[in-house]
Amino acid sequence: METQIGNLSLLFLLLLLGSNLSSVLSWKKEEFRTCNQTPFCKQARHRSPGSCALVAHDVTIVNGELTAKLLPKENHENPDQEQSKPLILSLSVYQDGIVRLKIDEDPKLEPRKKRFEVPDVILPELDDKKLWLQKLSTEEDSSLSVVYLSDGYEVVLRHDPFEVYVREKEGKRRVISINSHGLFDFEQLKVKKEGEEWEERFKGHTDTRPYGSQSISFDVSFYDADFVYGIPEHATSLALKPTRGPGIEESEPYRLFNLDVFEYVHESPFGLYGSIPFMISHGKSRGTSGFFWLNSAEMQIDVLGSGWDAESGISLPSSQGRIDTFWMSEAGIVDTFFFVGPGPKDVVRQYTSVTGRPSMPQLFATAYHQCRWNYRDEEDVENVDSKFDEHDIPYDVLWLDIEHTDGKRYLTWDTTLFPHPEEMQKKLAAKGRHMVTIVDPHIKRDDSYFLHKEASQKGYYVKDATGNDYDGWCWPGSSSYLDVVNPEIRSWWAERFSTEVYVGSTPSLYIWNDMNEPSVFNGPEVTMPRDALHQGGVEHREVHNAYGYYFHMATSDGLVKRGDGSDRPFVLSRAFFAGSQRYGAVWTGDNTADWDHLRVSVPMILTLGLTGLSFSGADVGGFFGNPEPELLVRWYQIGAYYPFFRAHAHHDTKRREPWLFGERRTELIREAVQMRYMLLPYFYTLFREANTSGIPVARPLWMEFPSDEATFSNDEAFMVGNSLLVQGIYTERAKHTSVYLPGKESWYDLRTGAVYKGGVTHKLDVSEESVPAFQKAGTIIPRKDRLRRSSTQMINDPYTLVIALNSSQKAEGELYIDDGKSFSFENGAYIHRRFVFSNGKLTSHNVASAPGGAQFSSECVIERIILLGHSARPKNAIIEPEDRNVEVEMGPILLKSKESSSFITIRKPNVPVASDWTIKFL
């Protein structure tokens, strides 16, 4: 009987979804909660400035931290009144201008449960950077407690009313503050009284809320800020627009709640697949600061427009300009970090020193990926692979979506369609290529399925509110979800990726985690119920936004274990949280083949980079719909500069491999992909910079030009590293476009070498060949100009250096090389060179700071040097120390260029890439 019911349920689901899946699951506003339909958000938004009456008492230094008790003012003044339980505040400071503020219920008073603190996000080594506070100074009749932060900054706790802020020592100008407007509210856990209604209902779903309302909200102010950025993921502008205030129509806050959203709309504060509660402010006068709230419950954030508090009657002690924001969460604790900057790169470095630097990808992962839902079978795979070679288009990775499995049972193969998976992968590997298969977190509830059988027996699934294994619907039908919040279960999951368990997999196979928000088709808002239970009685509401992060972590660890710790993993994840950058790449999810989605991909990727996720991209061509050929070409042309470069499409779309749109468009796509492959040495060097500093590969213009106000809200163009500026073409049949080139120095067209003045907006003719891309004067970019089938086949090829001189006839750049796949670089097995052109000489310096004894060598040489902007015409050059003469000639900037311009070129200097040398132009 149970089987019959199950089969009928499955049949119903298939009938519901099968014929028109995209329309059933496409974005429908009414299926998702608004702030007014979310009690904690609605309640918080109705709070008035100054409503917080908490006062700091018993302020002291304990174990190197400032601690205090927060109590309502009326309790202090009227001891006979019923006492509220105090909140415990602790404040600690760290090297490099980092402040951590925590506020929680007092554990000594035995609250109903321990409120959830998000584990395994903050790096353990942060404790080694803690500055142990020794003394507490006071000001203004002891109403302010002040502690040291760094040579230029200090932290202030105002007692009555409670407020925390960071200020500069000189001039006492504020940087960032919390509760300056008195909007702080912390709902403590309580015992349910008879007759109270705690349940919440939405669209036929009931949330039992066994612990009642436990929300937190507070205001955060950024001083001397012109704009704020961050808090992904939203399909909206880079600079966050105000959501409340005078002249602003009724608007939703920016929502942080990981959701599976089909065909999301652009220009919306609606939450998407991932959540990072990290906001950055930037302004011309002060610089940059950041604020991070470590909390994985649903969050809603208002950016408050100027004058929002005009009727509050509150007079702030500071006359500085500022941007105010309002942060609301359903649960958790206050665990926040302030980052003082003062520069944009400083803030990103500070944030990633707390949550982790981006992992260093394998070289192949930084190249081009070809994906579709779904490549049908082994014959289809072989045909697509051979067509890339036939059309001379390089690629590195071919992807398989859910249809490759045996009935949506992950870590299996459909033996009819893919009877020889190992042989298939080895054929790709012979060309230096790799394969990626999809592995989602929902496990098909089938007693004959080895994963379900073992997970069920071990009790490894998330439980429902009654304590039974949670049963939800996803691609396989009835499914359960691993409780990856539990480290033991994550370890078990990681072991499933051994080639012995994942039968048919090989070392050249890597993984794609989709649907890990987690997506539940029949759940509230297409996700897991909030009252589902994880290890230790943790409610899903408390951990929701980090679920995909833990699944990503476990999968990544699995690939490391598979290779006995020698090979770097590659795992793409749709859901993400703070710290996801340590485990692989992410993408912007199920976008649509239209010009608006092409346009919004740029600010989405820039925002991800600002918040640590440097390795990110958008589906080239759009996942849904059939792109017009012009749109597809334009998407490839900008996508070639995304950090993660992958084409992907829905199974209902027409096939759209690069050779299916006519010879001319195939040529244009080929040129775009080949440009990415030429620039791989530059990209790989930037990924290493991100790995060591957190500074993203793709950057907003203001990150490189922080005092240029014209860049602050520009999200049409972006920087790739510090040397390249790229701007997409975002309209159909465009004839002209305007490009702002910041700074005082010139810029050189990447393809023609034409010179453009900096600090000016240029109106440019648009060509079908490329999107506008420029190299900044004063930089040196490494390239590889010999085009192969894959990046792996380029490893031993020689390099080209493109030197773009500035007005002082100087330039510099870097090149990082390692074996492209292992962790040996962590022990010093790499080459890191800095190239400097000055006084007519090009010099190669070693800048490697090897932490260990490992060695890496390369026989590669520099085979071409191109010099742009030289004031004279040298006729020859001398290579030292070998005292060898080489000829200087005129040549093209690109070997296959159709342009007639020629530039100073040294052909075949053949200097070793790993050695010290100098080339003097005569």
N, C-alpha and C positions, 0 to 999 in steps of 0.2 A: 504493500500500500504506500509506504514512504517513497519507494522508487517511482510508483506511478505519479504521485503528487509532484515529486521532483521533476519528472519528465514533462508533466504538464506545465509546471512553472517555467522550465527552460524553454518549452515551445512558445509559451506566451511572450517571454522576453525576446526570443528570436524574431517572432512576428512583429513585436513592437519596434525592434531595433533594425532588423535586417534590411528591409526594403528601402528605408530612407534614413539611414543612421545619422547623417550630418544634420538633417532638419530636426530630428528628435533631440539630438544632443547639442545643437547649436546654441549660441548665447541667447538666453531669454531673460530679460531684466527681472521679470516677475518671479523667476525661480530662485533668486538670490536675495538675501536680506539687505534692507537698507538700514541706515543708522536708527531711524525711528522704529524699525522692527526688531532692533537689537537692544534689549533693555539697558545693558551697561552703557552703551553709547548714548542712547537717548537721555538717560539720567545724567550722565556726565556733562553733556552739552547744555543742560539746563542749569548747571551750577553758575553762580555769579562770582566775578572777581572779588577776592577778599573773604570768601566763605570759609576758608581754612583758618581755624583758630589754634592750630597746634603750636606749642611753645617748647623749645629745647631746654631740658633740665639735666643736671648732673653731667655737664660737659667735662670730659677729661681725656687723658691719653692712657690707653691700655694696650699693651703688646704692640706698640708702635703705631696704633691707629687712634684717631679721634672717635670717641663714642659719646652718645647722648641718649636720653629718653625723650620721646615726643609725647606730650599730653595736651589735651584741650585746655585752653586758657581758663575756662570757667571752673574746671576741677581744681586748678591751682588756687584760684581766688576764693572758692567756696568748698572747703574740704568736707563739709557735711553732705555735699551733693554726691549722688551715686557715681562712683569712680569708673572711668573708662580705662580699659587696659592700655598700658603704654606701648608705643611702638619703639623698637630699638634701631637707632641710627649708628652706622659705622662708616668712617671715611678713611680711606687709605690712599697714599700717593706713591707713584712709581717714577722711575727714571724716564727721561725724555718727555716730561710734561703730561703725564697721565694721572687722572683722578678717578677713583672708584668710590661710588656712594651706594650703600645698601641700606634698605629699610625693610623691616619684617616684624611680624608679631614676636612677642617675647616668649621664647621656648620654655622658660622657667614657669610660665603661667599655664602650661599644658593646653595649647589650643586643640581643637577637635582633630586636626591632622596637621602634619608638617606641610606647609605650602611648598610647591614645586620650585626647585632651583635647577636650571637647565645644566645638565652635566656634559662633560667632554667637548665643550666648545672653547673655553678659555685655556690657553696653553699653560701647562704646569710650570714652565720656566718663568712665567710672569712673576711668581713668588720670589725668584732670585733677583728681580729688579725692584723689589719693594724698598722704599725709603722709610726706615723706621723713625717715626716722629718722636722727637725728644722733648719738645716743649710746646706750650700753648700760650700764645700772647693774646691780650684782649685790647679792645678799643671801645670808645664811646661808652664809658662807664660800665664796662664789662658786658655790654649788650652784643658785642661781636667777638667771636673767637677766631683767631687767625693762625694758620699753619703754613709752613714752608712747602712750596711745590718745586720750584727750580730757581735758578739765579734771577730770572725775570718775572716770575709769577708766584702768587700765593692764593690759598683757598680760604674763604671766609664763610663761617657759619653764623648767621644772624639768629638770635635766640627767639625774639618776640616781634612779629610772628616768624616762625621758622622759615629760613631761606638759606640756600647754599649757592655760592658763586665763586668763580675764578676771576681774579683781577691782575692787572699788571702792577708790579711793585712801584715803578716810576709813574706817577700821575694817577695811580689808582683806577685806571679805566677798566671797566668790566669787559670780560671776554664772553662768558656764558653763565647762565644761572638757571636754577630750578626753584619754582614756587615764588617767583617775584610778584606774581599777580594773585597769590593766595587761592589757587585752584586745586591744590593738592587734596586728594581724598583716598583713603585706604579702608575698604570695607573688610573688617575683621570677621573671621569665621565665628558663627554663633550656633546656638542650639535652636532647632525649629520649635516654635511655639504652636500650641494647639490652634487649629483653624487657619494657620498661615499657608498660603499657596506659593510653593517654590517652583513648580513645574513651568516650563516654557513650551509653547507649541508654535510650529511653523510648517505650513503646507502639509498637514497630516502627520508630521513627526512630533514626538513628545520627548523633551529633554527633562529627565527626572531631577536634575540639579540637587543631588542629595546633600550638598554642603551650602546650598543657598547662594546668595549673591556674594562675590568675593573680588569685586573689581577694584582697579587702581587707576587714578588719573592725576595728572599734574601738568603745569605749564613749564615750558623751557624757552628761554630767550637767548637769541644770538645777537651780540652787540656789534654795531658798525658793520652790519651785513647788508649787502645789496640783494642777494638771492640765497635761497637754500636749495639743496639738491639731495638725492639719495632715496632712501626708503623704498627700494624696489620690492614687488614688481608691478609696474603700471605701464600701460601703453599711452604715455603722455610725454609732455615736453621735458627737457633736461632740467630746466629751472622750474621748481615746483610753484604752481599758481595758488594764490590764496583761495581757501575754501569757505571762509566766513569773514564778514566785515561789511562796512558801508559800501553800497554799490555792487555788492556781489550777490547775484541771484542765488536762490536756495540751492545748496550744493552738498554733496556727500563728502565726508572726510576721505583721506587716502586710507584705503583699507589694506591691512596686512593679514591675510587669511588664505593659506594655500588652497587653491581650487583648480579643478579640471574644467577649463573654460574653452569650449569649442567656438571658433570664429569670434574671438573677442573683438570689441570695438576699440578704435583708437580715440585719443583725447578723452580718457576716462580715468577717474581715481579708483575705479573698481579693482579689487585685488585679483592677481593672477596666480601663477603656479608656485611662486616662491616669495619669501619674506625675509628682509634684512632690516631690522629696526635701527638703522644707522643713518644719521642726517649730517650733512656737511653744509656749513655756511661759508660764504665768500663775499668780500667787499674790498673796494679799492683802498680805503683808508687804514683798515686794521689787518686784513689778510684773511686767514682761513681758520676755522675751528670745527670741531665735530662732537656729536653726542650719540651714544649707543646705549640702548636698553636691552639687556640680555633677558629676554622673555619670549617664550614660544607659544603663548596663548594668543587668541585673536587680538589684534590691535587696530585701533582707528586713530588717525592723526590729522588734526586740523592745522593748516597754515593760516594764520590769522592776519587779515588785511589791516592796513594802517587805519587807526581810529576805531578799531573793534571795541576798545575799552573806554571810549570817550565818556560814557555815562557812568563809569564805575566809581568815580570819586577817589580812586587810588592815585596817589602821586608817587611815582617811583623815585628812589633816591638818586638815580642816575639820569642825566639829561641826554645821554648818548642815543643816537638812532639805533634801532634794533628791529629784528623780525621775531615775533612771538609765535610760538607753536603750542599745541595742546595735544597731549598724548594720553590715550585711554586704552586700557587692556581689561580683558574679562577675568584674569586670574594671575597667579604668580606672585612674585615679590618685586620690590624695587631693587634692581641690580644694574646700576648705570655707570657709564664711563664718560668722562669729559676729556677731550683732546684739544690742546691749546694751539697746535700748529707751530709757528704762525703761517707757514706756507702750505699750499694744497698738497704737495708731495709729502710734507711733514705729517699732515693729518692722516693720509693714507698709510704712511709708514707706521705711525703710532697705532692706528686701528689694527693693522695686520700683525703688529707685534703682540697684540692681545689675542686675536682670533686665529692667527696663523698666516704665513705667507702662502701664496699660490704654489701648488706643486709644479715641478718641472716636467713638462710633457715629453713624451718621446717625439723625435723629429717627425715621424710619419704623421702624427696627430695634428701637426701644425700645417699640413698640406691640404689638398682638396679631398672631400668625402662625397661619395655618390650614394643616395638613399632613395627608397621608395617603399610605400606600403602597397604592394609587396613585390619583390622580384619572385616570380612564380615558382621557379624550380631551378635545378642545376643547369639545365640547358639555357634558361634565361640569363642566369648569372654569367655563364661562359660567353654568351652572345654579347651582353653589355660590356664585359671586360674586353673582348676582342675589338668591339667597335671603337672604344677609346683609343686603342692602338692604331686602328685603321684610319682614324681621323686625326691622329697625332695630337691628342689631348691628354696631358698627364693626369693621373689621379692616384690616390694612395689607398683608399678604403672603400669597400663595397659593403652595404648594410642590408640586413634582413629584418623585416618587421615580424609581427606576431604570427603570420600565416606559415612561417617555416616550421612551427612547432607541431607536435602531435596533439591536436585538439586544445591548443592554448595551454598546454602543460609546459612550463618553462624548463629549460635545461634538457629538452628533448627535441627530436627532429621528426618531421613528417617523412616516414621512410619511403613513401611513394614519390613524393616530390624531391626529396633530398636524401636519396639512398646511400650516397657516398660523401658525407660531409667533410671527412678528413682529407680525402683526395681533392675535393673542391677547394678547400683552404690551401692545400699545398701547391696547387696550380697557381693560385694568386701569389703565394709567398715566393714562388720561383721568379716572379717579376718584381719582387720587392714590395708586394702589396699585402694588405691585411683585410680581415673581415670583422664586422661587428654584428652581434645578434642582440635582440631585445630580451630583457629579463625584467618583468614587472613584479611588484610586491604581492599581488593577489595570487593565492595558491588554490588551484581547482580542488574542490572537495570531492575527491574520487579515491575510494579506499585502495584502488589498484595503482594509484600514482605514488611513486616512492617518496616524493617530497612531502605530500600531504600525510601519508601514513606515518612517517617519522616525526614530523612536526606535531601532529595530533597526539601521538603516543607520549611525546616529551612535554606536552603542555606548552608549546611555544607560540601559541596564537594569542592575539589580543582577545580579551573577553568582552562580552556585552555587559550591560548593567546588572544582569542577574548572575554573572559569574560563568556563563557558558561561552564556548568558543564563538566569537562573533562571526556571523554568516551574512555576507553581503554579496551583491551582484556586480560582476565585471565581465571582461571579455570571455572567460570560460563558462559563465553562468555562476552557480553557487560557489562562493570563494571565501577563504579565510585569509587573515593577514598576520604576518609574523610580527611579534612584539620586539622590534629591533631597538627599542629603548633599553632593553636588557643586554648588557655586554656579553653574557653567556650565549644568548641567541644570536647576536651578531657574529660571534666567533664560530658558531655552528654553521651559520649561513655562509661565511667566508670559505669554509672547508668544502662547500658544495661545488666550488669552481675548480677543483682539481680535475685533471683530465681523466682520472679514474671514475669520478662521480659524474661529471658532465661528459658523458660518452659522446664521441664525435667531435669534441673540441680539440684544438691544437694550440700551441703557444702563440700562434699568430692571430688568434681569435680574441676580440675584446668585447666590451659589454655596454649596453644602453639601458638605463633605468628610466622607464616611462611610467606614467600613471601613479607616481609615488607621493602624491600630495597627502593622503592617499585618495585615489578616485574610487567611489562606490556609486554605481549607477542608480541604485534605489535608496541611497542615503540622503539625509538632509543636505541640500545644496550640493549634491553629487559628491559627498564626502562622508567620512566615518562619523557616527553620532558622538556628540561631545561627552556623553556619559559612559562611553566604552572605557574599559579598564586595562591599564598596563601594569607592569611589575610594581609591586609595593602599593597597590591601590591608587596609583596615579591616574587621574581622569584624562581622557583623550583631549579634553578642552585645554588642559594645561600644557600639553606637549605637541599639539597638532602641527604647528608650523615647523617643528624640527623632525617630524617623522621621516620625511624624504631625505633629510640630511643623514640620519642614522642608517637608512637603507643604502644610501650612496657610500657612506663610510664602510659599511660591512662588505659591499660588493668590491670596492676598491682594495680593501684588505685581502679579499679573496684572491684577486689577481696577483697581488704581491706574494701571497703564500704559494700560489700555483707555480711561480717562478723561483721558489726558494729564496725570495727576497732579493733577487738579482735584477729583475726587469721592472721598470716603472709601469704602473697600470695606466690604462685608458678606460674611463667610465664616463659616459655622458648622462647627466641627470636632468630631468625636467623640474622637479621640486628642489628647492634649496633653502638654506638658512645661513646665518653667520657661521663662518668656518668651512662652508662647502668648498671654498677655493683650495683646501688642502687635499681634496679627493678627486678632482677632475674638472671636466667642462660642463657648462650648462648652455641651454639655448632658450629662445623666447617663446617657444611653444607653438601652438596651432594657429599660425597667422594665415592671412588670406592673400591671394594673388591680386592685389590692387595697389595703386600708386600710394595711397595713404599708409598702407602697411609697410611698403618700402621706405617711405619717409620716416615713420615712427621707429623703425628698427634701429636707427642711429642713436637717438637719445636713450632708447632702452639698453643698448649695448654699452653706451658711455656710463649710464647709471650703474650697471652691473660692475663695470671696471672700477668706478669710484668706491664701491662698497666691497672690494676685495676680489670679485669674481672676474678676473682678467680674461680667462679662457672662455669666451662666450660668443655667440653668433645668433643669427636668425635664419630660418629656412629660406634658402635662395629660391626665388620663384613664387614663394607663398605655398603653404601646405594645402589650403583649400582653393578650389577654383582653377580655372585654366588661364594662365597668363597670356596676354597678347605677346607676340614675339619681341616687340620693342621693350615691353616691361621686363621680360625674362632676361634680355641682353643687359639692360640697365642694372638689373639686380645682380647679375654675375659681375658686372664691372665695379660695383661698390662692394659686393660680397667678397671679392678677392682681397679686400683690405680688412674684413672682419677678423678678429683673432681666431675664431672657429669658423671654418669655411665649408659649409655642407649644403647641397641641394637636396630637397625632400618634397614629397607630394603624397596626397591622399589617394586611396585606391580607386575612388570614383573619378579622378581626373584623367585626362588624356596623358599618354606617355609623353615625357618631355626631356628625354636625354638630349644632350647638346647638339646632336647631328640631325634632329628631326624637324628643323625649321628653315631649311634651305641652306645652300652653300655659303652665302654671305653671312648669315647669322651664325652659322657654325664657325666661320672664321673669326667673327667678333668675340664669341664666347671662348674660342681657343686662345685668342690673344689675352683676354682677361685672366684665364687660368694660368697661362704661361707667365704673365706678369707676377702672379703670386709665387710661382716656382722660382723665378729669377730672384725674388726678394726674400726667399726662405732664410738665407744667412742673417739678414737683418731682423726678420721676425723672430728667429730662434734666439738671437742675441737679446731681443726685447723680452722674450719669455724668461730668460735667465735674470734680467734686471727685475722683472716682477717677482721671480722666485726669491731674490735676495732682499728686495726692498718693499715689495707690495705695490710699487708704482705700475699702473696698468699699461698694457700694450696699446690699446686705443684710448685716447685721452681727449677730454674737452679742450678747446683752444685755450681757455683761461688757466689750465694747469701749466702750460708752457709760457703763457703771457698773462701772469696774474694781476698786472696793473692796467691792462688794456680793457677798459669798460665795454668796448664794442664786442668783446668775446664772451661776456658773462652770460648772455642768453642765446648765444649762437649755437644751435645744435643741428644745423644743416651740414656743417663741415666738422672734421675732427682731425686730430693729430694721430699718426701712427709713430709711436716713439716721439723723440724730440726733433726729428728730421723731416718727416713727410706730413703734408697737409692734403687731405682728400675731401672732396665734396661731391655728393651724388647728384644725379639728374632725376628729379622727382615728379616731373610732369610729362605728359604725353606730347610727342612731336615738338619738343622744345627747340627753339632756334638760338636763344641767348640765355645766359645765366649770369648772376652776379656773385662774385666770390670775394670775400674780404680776406686779405692777406695781412696778418698782424705783424707788429714789430717794425723796427727801423731798417732792418736789412732786407736785401732783395730775396726773391724766390725764383727758382728755375723750374720750368715745366718739365715734368718727369720724363716725357716722351720726346720732346723737341729741344729742350735746353733753352727755350726762350726765356728772357729775363723779365720779371715783373717787380715793380716797386712795392715795398712793404708799407703797412699803415694806410692802405688805400683799398677801396672796393673797386674791383675791376669788372666791367661788363664784357663777358667773353662770348664769342661764337661757340655754339655747341656742335660737336661732331659726333657721328655715330660710333667712331672708333674707341672712345674712352670717356670716362668722367674726368673732371679737372683734378689733377694731382700735381703737387709741387714739392721740390726739395728746398729746404731752408738754406740760405747762404750761411756758411760757417760750419757745415756738417759734412761728414764722409759716410757714405752708405756702401756696405759690402753687398755684392750680388754674385750669383752663379748664372752664367749666360748660356751654358750648354744644356739644352733641354732633353730630358730623358722621360721614360715612361712613369717613373715614380721618384720620390725624394730619396729613397734608399739607393737608387742607382746613381744618384748625384754625389754621393759621399766623397769620392776621390777626385771630383772635378775641380778645376782651378777656379779662382775668384777674380772678380772685377771690383775695383774701387772707383766710385764716382765721387769726386771731390768738388764741392760747391763752395767757392771762396767768398768770404764776406768783404766788406769795404776795407778791412785791414789786411786783406790778402791772407787770411787765416782760415783754417777749418780743422775739425777733429771729429772722430767717430770711433766706434768700438766693434769688435768681432769676438764672439764667444763660440767655441767649438768643443764638443765632447763626443762620446761614442754614439750619442743619439738615442740610447735605449736603456742603459743600466743606471744604477745608483752610484757608480764609481766616482762620478763627479763630486759627490759629497765628501770623498776622501782625497780630493785634489787632482783627480784624473781629468783635466781639462786644459784648454788653451784659451787665454783671454788677452787680447791685444788691444792697445789703444793706438790709433793712427793720428798723428798731428802734422798738419801742414803749416809752416811758419817760416818766414824769411827765405822763401823759395826752396824749402826743403821739406820732403815728406819723410817722417820718422815713424818706425814701428817700435812700440814699447811693450814690455810685459807688465800686465797689471794683475796677474793671477796671484791670489793670496791663498795658497794651497793649505788646507787644514790638516792634511795627512800625507802619507808617503806614496800614494798611488800616482801613477804616471799615465799620461796620454800623449801620443805623438801623432803627427799628421805629415804626410809627404806632399800635401797640397801646396800650390804656389799661387802667387798673384800673377795672372796672365795678361791683365789689361788694367791700365790706370787712365781714367778720363778726368780732365781738369777743366772745370767750368769757371768762367769769370776771371781768368788770369789777365793781368794788365799788360803783359808782354807776350811775345811769341818765342818761347825757347826753342832751340833747334836740336839740342841733345841734352842728355842727363848723365850723371855719374852715380853708380850704385856703390855705396860703401857698406862694409869695410873692404870689399873685394876690389875696389877701384876699377869697376867695369863700366864702359861707355855703352849707352843705349840711345837709339834714335828716337826723336820726338816727331810725330807726324800728326796730321789732322784726320779725324775719323768720326763716325756717327756715335750718337749717345746710345742708340740701340742698334744691334747688328742687323736686324730685319726692318729697320726704320724706313719709312717712305719719305721722311724729311730729308732735304738736301743740306741742312746745316752740318758743319763739321766742327769738332772741338779738339783741343790739345790732347793727344793720346800717346801713351807709351804702350806698344804692343810687345808682349812677351818679355817683360822684365824678369819674370820667373824667379822672383825672390820668395824664399820659404815663408809660408804664412805663420810659422811658429817661431821665427827667429827675429832678433834685433837687426835692423838695417836702416839705412838712410838713403834716400834718392834726392840728389841735388839737381835742380833744373838750371840749365845754363843758357 
